[in-house]
Amino acid sequence: KNQVEQSPQSLIILEGKNCTLQCNYTVSPFSNLRWYKQDTGRGPVSLTIMTFSENTKSNGRYTATLDADTKQSSLHITASQLSDSASYICVVSHGGSQGNLIFGKGTKLSVKP
Amino acid sequence: EPEVTQTPSHQVTQMGQEVILRCVPISNHLYFYWYRQILGQKVEFLVSFYNNEISEKSEIFDDQFSVERPDGSNFTLKIRSTKLEDSAMYFCASSSRAGTTGELFFGEGSRLTVL
């Protein structure tokens, strides 16, 4: 069954600290993996998209990694800010499908002052 | 910056009533999608739409649901006879590229509450 699992479910960190969120997936065929940021009650906003051949991709203070062999990805946030408080969702594109993205449940990150 | 806009932001309806959720995709995008998110659960794919027809739909998208692009700008999701379990946040998304490589831009969502 195509699934995306994320850990931890929630995380609280102090402003300025770094953190790493994890994603494991069992989606086949695989097309690409995306990380989205979703503020409460808002739509998801894309952070990164990585294809099979990409190991790492950065977007400002966000760095995503992908290990296609072990089917794992991580999102590292550097020097966290209060505005980073949100849910971070790992999404895997099912190969050959136009929009049938497989979403994880997300990691709810709270950054405290 | 171009964005996907959705209306209404929140709609409350009685069970059995028809609901239409509206979306204005980014103007040069050709691929349109509806997703839903039940409170506390994952975002789920409903349907994709291209060239005035459905490209793909999920098991959730049964006969109670329909989509159309009536005037070349709006993209609507209609639920004919709402059920309690249709209560969710509905997200519209659009993309300029086909397939799974295109970046999807999501709207802010329409919250549907069925009583």
Interface residues (C-beta under 8 A of the other chain):
Chain A: S31 N32 G41 R42 G43 P44 V45 S46 I49 T51 I89 V91 S93 H94 G95 G96 S97 Q98 G99 N100 L101 F103 G104 K105 G106
Chain B: V4 Y31 Y33 Y35 Q41 K42 V43 E44 F45 S48 Y50 S55 E56 S58 M89 F91 A93 S95 A98 G99 T100 T101 E103 L104 F105 F106 G107 E108 G109 R111
